Amino acid sequence: KITLFYQSRNKTKGSTIIENFAKGLSSKNLAEFIQNIKKKLNVTCVAIDSTTKKSIKKKALQQLNDYNNIIIQLQGNNISKIKKILIEKYHYSEDDIIIRG
């Protein structure tokens, strides 16, 4: 199941976090997803290793073998838009998407 939540930085700014989505994707598909989100929503979007809390560049992403610790972070509150994209393009059901916070 995919988890979506909004993480607040201060009163007006924050990030949307996507967890457990990268597990089922290849490096090419994950990089393509990030590029599509950047273009469609016009936000910054980055893959982050949840163990080290560091962002992962596109080339380093292609060299990884294990995507279990990868989370995706987007600028702003885009939970409803991401949910719609996951259902329409990636064929997830409503039950597969958990929204926290």
N, C-alpha and C positions, 0 to 999 in steps of 0.2 A: 504494500500500500504506500502511496505517495503522501507525504505530509507537506502542507503549505502553511506558513505562518508569517506574520508581520513582526519584525523586530525593530523597536523604536530606538533611535539614537538620542533624540532630544524631543522637544514639544512638536516640532514641525517636520522633522526628517526621520527617515527610517528605511528599512530594506525588507523585501519579500524573500523568504528563504524556501527553497525546494529541497526536500530530503527524500532519499530512496528512489529517485528518478533515474540516476545514472547507472544503477545496477544492471538494468536490462538493455543498455545501449552499448554500441561499439564506440571507439574513439571518434570515428568519422561522424557518426550520427549525433554524438554529444556535441562536437564542435559545430555541426550544422544547426542543431537546436539552439545553441547560444547565439550564433549569427542571425538566425531567423528572429529570435526574441529581440535582439538589438535593433533590427530593422523595423519589425512590426510595431513594437511598443515605444521605440525611440528612447531607450533607457540603457544604462550600463548594465552589463550582465557578465558574471565571471564565475568560473568553477573554482571551488575552494576545497582543499584537503582538510577534513574536519579534525584530523589528529594533530596536524601542525598549525592549523588556522592560517595557512598561506595560500595565496592565489596560484593557480596553475596556468601557465601559458599554453598556447595551442600546440606547440611542438612537444612540450613535456607531457601534455595530455595524451598525445598519440603514442608515447613510449610506455605509458602505464599499463599494467596487466590487470590490476584490481581496481574496480570503480565503487567498491562498497563504502568507502570513506569520503566520497565526493558529494558535496552539496553545491547547489547553484544559488547565487545571490544576485538579486535584481535591485535596482534603485527604485525607491518609492513603494507604495502599496498597490500591487498589481495582482492580488490574489484572484479576483473574479475573472480577469483577462487570462491569466495562466490556466485557471481551471477550464475555461472555455476552449483554449487551445489544446489542452491535454485530452479533452473529451472528443473534440472534432478531428484533430489531426493524428493523435496517437491512440485513439480508440479505447481510452480508459472509461470505465463506468463511474457513476456518481459514488458508488460504494467503495471504489478503489482510491478515492481522494479524501484525505482527512484534512480539515481546516482547523488549526489551533489559533487561539487568541483572536 
